């Protein structure tokens, strides 16, 4: 199994993703793009799930781990920001990564850097690991919404009426869309404030 060929397959899959979206990425579509047989692609990636894992790890590889702040909190925030940017760089990037559990170098490197920053904050091992997961889930969820927002077409606004859903109607301007950068920052604030509260009850 050639690592160079695997890289070529992954890059072709990412190109398809960016051009046509996640639904268009298949082993056959990648084979057609590369001008090779389907079994050649299957040999190098195993399955569609294997291809998706390689794509997810390639996206994680776009998160630079250099020139990070030394202090733990700015480091956590910067890692979360870079992860968000990497996901947004690819059409349906969050959809590709969500649901995968990739034990590959790029993904593990990002996770290790994030957990290390939280350990430097004085977190216990469980708190560091689970806070890292919370940050990843926050980022994936918001990016998935942001990448699908152009297709929403105000559906939520049309469905929410004051009579049926008074609380949602009252807060609709904040529930429906909004500034995703600010929402991501707000979510990080809540997570990190909660972390401090656990450390200083």
N, C-alpha and C positions, 0 to 999 in steps of 0.2 A: 504494500500500500504506500503510494508516494505522497509525501506531505506537500510537495509542490502541486500535484494534481488536486489534492484535497483543497488547497488554497484557491486554485483556479475555479473549482466547483463552487466554493463558498462565495467568491467574488461575483461569479455569474449569477448566483442566486440573489445576492444583494442588489445587483443591477436590475434583475427582474422585479424585485421587491419595490425598488424606487420608481420604476417605470409603470408598473401595473398593479402593485399592491400584493398583500399576503396571499390572497386567494389564487393568484396566478402562478405562485411558486410551487412547482412540483418537480419530481425527479425527471420526468419526461421533458418538461419545459426547459430545465437546465441542460439536459442532454442535447436538445435541439439547438439551444443557444451556442453550445460549445462545438456542435457538429460531431458528437460522439454517440456511441450506442448507449441505450438506457442501462444495460448491465454494467457498463463502465462506471457510470455515476453510482449505481447501487453498490458496486464493489468498494468504492472509496468512502461512502457515507453510511451505508447500511440500509437506511430507511428515511422516510420523510422526517420522522422525529430526529434522526441523527443529523440530517441536513439542517433542521431548525436549531439544534443545539450548536452546530458549527456557526450558523448565522448569529445566534445570540452571543456567542463568545467573541465573534469578530466585532460586533457592536460594542461589547464591553472593552475590547482592545482599543477603541477610540477614546476611552477615558484616560487622559494623561495622569500619571501618578508622580510626575516631577513638579518641582517648584510649588509644593503645597505649603500652606502656612504651618508654622511650628506649633502654635497654640491649638489645643484640641478642638475648641468650638469652631473657629474659622475654618479649620481643616475639614471638619464634618460637613459644614455648610458648602464649602467649595467642592468637595467630592460629590455631594448630592447635586449641586449645580452642574458639574461636568457630566454626571451620569444622565441627567435630564437632557442636556444638549446632545449627547451621543444618541439617545433614543429618538429625539426629534429630527436628527439628521437624516433618518431613514423613514420613508413612508411606512406606516404601520409598524414602526420599530417596537413600540410597547407591546403590540399584539404578538410579535414574533418572540419576544423575550418572556412575556408572562406565561406562566405555566411550565416553564422549563426549569430543571434543576441541574445546572451545568457544572460538572466538576472538571473544568478545563482552565488552562493557565490564566487567561485574561480575566475571566469571571472571578476566579479565586483571588487574583491579585487585587481587584477592586474591593472585594469583600474583606480581604485581609487588611487593606489600608483603612477601611471604614471601621472595622472592629478595633484595630490598633489605636485609632484616634479616641474611641470611646473608652478603651482600657486606660489610655493616658489621662482621661477625665477622672479616673478613680472608680469607674464602674466595676462591679463584680462581673464574673465571666458570663453568667446568664443574662444580666442586664445589658451587657455590651452586645451579646449575640442577638438578643431579641429586639433591642433598639435599632440595630443595623437592619434587621428584617423590616421593622416598622417604617424606616426611612425608604427602603427599597420599595415596599408596597405603596407608600404614599406617592412616590415618584412615578412608578409604573401606572398607577390608577389615574393620576392627573394627566400624564402624557397620553394615555389611551383616550381619555375624554377629549383632550385638546386635538388629537389627530382625527377624531370623529366629529368634532364640533361643527365643521363646515357643512356636514350633511344633515345636521339636526333640524335646520330650517324652522326654528322657533316652535317645535312640536310641544315642548314642555309648557311654553307660555300659553299656547292654545288650549292645553289640557287643564291647566290650573285655574280654577275660579274661586273667588273669595267665599262663595257659599259652601262649596264642597271641601275646599282645602284652605282654610283661613290662614293657618300659620305659613304654609308655603306661599300663598298669595302675598302675604305681608313681606316676605323675604325674597321674593322671586328675582329681584334685580341682582341679588347676591348668589342665589342658587343656580340660576341659568347662565352658564358661561362665566363671564368676568375675566379679570386679568389673571392668567394662569401663573405668571411669575409671582405675583403677590400671594396667590393661594398656596403655591408651593412653599413660599417663605413662611406663611402663616402656619401651615402644617408642621414645618420644621420647628417653629417657635413653640408650638404646643408640645411636641415630642421632647424637645430639649428642656423646656420648663418642667415638664413632668419628671424628667430624669433628675433634675436638680431637687425637686420636691422629695423624690425617693431618697436622695442622698442626705437631705437635711429635713427630716420630718418634724 
